[in-house]
Amino acid sequence: MSEVPYHGYDDALEAPSPAGHSADDEKAAVFETKREKLKVVVTKMEKPRLVLKFIWMEKNIGLGLDQMIPGHGSVPLSPYYFWPRKDAWEELKTKLEEKKWISQKRMIILLNQATDIINLWQQAGGNL
């Protein structure tokens, strides 16, 4: 007697019974076929965040923009712009405007934060 080849999905897929599942099982779906057991795990991903980074020095302050990807680290989206050597705020604004996926609201928030830090640096005279 020869074995009949398996040609894809059929009624052999069975959903697991809900009885006896733990909280972890609620995040996973288990299906059994005639040949193998498949498990799909779905975890909720945090959204990537935009983060301003600063280098606080006596005569300059550097501003940079990174994207923090939870579980993976950060990706630099800009170089550091140094104030008062150049107009770091204006350079940051230009870089943000290049990133069409950054909303106008988020851009304003980031620029306001940069302004606050530059003002704080000026008031402190470069000293913490």
N, C-alpha and C positions, 0 to 999 in steps of 0.2 A: 504494500500500500504506500503510495507516495504522498508527501506532505503538500497541502494546498498552499500556494504562495499568498502572502499577505499583501494586499494592494491598497493600503491606506486606511482611512477612518471607517469604522463600521459600528454596529451596535455593541461591540465589545467594550466600549468605554463606559465605565461605571463611576458615578460620583460617590464619594465616601459618605457613609451614614453620619448624620450630625451628632449622634450620641457619643459621649466620651471624649470630646475634643477639648483641648486646653486653649488658653488665650493665644498661644503661639500658632495653634492650628487654624485659628480664625483668619490669620494672615496668609495661609497657604491652601492651595487646592491640590488634591492628590487624585490622579486618575490612574487606573490600571488597565492595561491592554493584555492581550494574550501573550505578548512577548516581553514587556518591560513595565516598570512602575515609573511614572513621571511625576515630578513635584515642581510646582511653580510657586515661588515666594515673591510676594509683592510687599515692598516696604515703602513707606511714605518718605519722599525725598524733600529735604529742606531746599528752599529756593536759594540760588546764588545771591550774594550780597555785594554791593559796591562799597568799598572802604577807602577812605582817604588815609594816606600814610604821611607821616611828617618826619623830617630830620631836623631837630632843634639844635642850632649851633649859636655861638656867640654873635657872629656877624651876619649870618644868613639863616633862613629857614627854608627847608625843602618840602615841597608838596608833591605827592604822587598818588595815583589812582590804581587800585587793585580790584580784582573780582575774586571774592572768596567763594570757593565751591566746597560745600560741606562734604567732609570725608575725603577730599582730594587736595586741599591746600589752596593757595592763592595764585592768580595769574595776573602779572602786571599789565595794565592797560595803557600806562603812560610812563615816560621817564620821570625823574624828579625835576620839578621846576623850582628854581631858587630865587627867593625874594630877599632883599631888594636888588640883587644883581640884575634881574629882569622882572618884568611884570608877571609873576608866577600865577596870579589870579586870572589874568587875561589868557595866558597860555593854557591853563587848566580849562577855562571856559571853551576855548577853541577845540581842545581835545574832546570835551564832553559833547560838543555840537557835532563832531565827526561821527560819534557813536549814535546812529539813528535809532537804535533799540533802547536807548536811555530816554525815559520820558522827560518832558519839560519840568514836571513837578520834582522828580528825583534830581535833575540837574540843578534846580534852584536850591534845593535842600543841601546838596553837596557844596555848592558855591557859598552859601551862607555859612556852612560849617568852616570852610576854608577861610572866610573873612574873619570869623570869630577867633580862629587859631592865630592868624596873622596879627590881629589886633592884640591878642594876649601876649604874643611874642614881642611886639613893639612896646607894650606897657612894661614888660619884664626886662626890657633892654637886652634880650638874649640870655638872661640869667634865670634859672628856675628857682 
